[in-house]
Amino acid sequence: MRGKFITFEGGEGTGKSTQAAMLALRLESLGLSVQLTREPGGSPGAEIIRHVLLSGAAKPLGPDVEAMLFTAARDDHVQCTILPALDAGKWVICDRFADSTRVYQGILGQVDERLINVLERVSVGDLAPDLTIILDVPVELGLERIKLRRGDAVPDRFEAESVEFHQKLRQAFLAVAAEAPDRCVVIDASAPKEAVARKIWNTVGARLDPMTFPIASETRRTEVGA
Ligand code: T5A
């Protein structure tokens, strides 16, 4: 049976990586096979492109070219990691996916929507997430978390953008969610990590019912967490 595909989206410091990892552990505790992955990156080729994008080296080329580079990375990631994992019956949990291109390059970068649509079709085809969890926090809180984690290190290409940019980003992700309510669920991620994880688990349970997903017969369900 083909696995399920869950994506995490949202602004900087909303807790996507943290919650993606917590959800992966919870699903594995049920005996399910999980592929935890991220964008940009998630395959050897895409990780090289990630470095180019997040270093800011491609910024002078403009948002159209950045969108193409994110797409090239996504194409490699989909072909080398996501599709093989889904075909093997794994639950794929991906930290950012196509909505990020739509929001960062499309809405914020003002890349023509027709180009965004073509790029998405080329890289993603008919692969749609079964569930997209959009984590939402006030911009100041997200940036504070990132600053705390970064310490003295230099902010990356997108962390370095203005507060106004991050405000628009937040609104754009909420708009994406409003346009696709069957696929997207917005979760307030301002609470402590464990409380956010419980809300996510309830959503995944209600939407995808992992307890009933077939598992290998030798694997027993030994769920952790409350
Ligand atoms: N991008 C990406 C595009 O422009 N277009 C695209 O198509 C794609 C795919 C990726 C960048 O690329 C852009 C978007 C991004 O700017 P990245 O380094 O992968 O860069 O950055 P992000 O995806 O934004 O990930 P971050 O790590 O910055 O944020 P997360 O994943 O939302 O947050 P997380 O989990 O790492 O947590 C941040 C800190 O907060 C703490 C964590 O411990 C950590 O220290 N934290 C909490 N603290 C208190 N309470 C909670 N509930 C907490 N949850 C987490």
Boltz pocket constraint, residues with backbone or C-beta under 6 A from the ligand:
constraints:
  - pocket:
      binder: B
      contacts: [[A, 10], [A, 11], [A, 12], [A, 13], [A, 14], [A, 15], [A, 16], [A, 17], [A, 18], [A, 19], [A, 39], [A, 40], [A, 54], [A, 70], [A, 95], [A, 96], [A, 97], [A, 98], [A, 100], [A, 101], [A, 102], [A, 104], [A, 105], [A, 145], [A, 146], [A, 148], [A, 149], [A, 156], [A, 158], [A, 159], [A, 189], [A, 190], [A, 191], [A, 192], [A, 193], [A, 194], [A, 196]]
      max_distance: 6.0
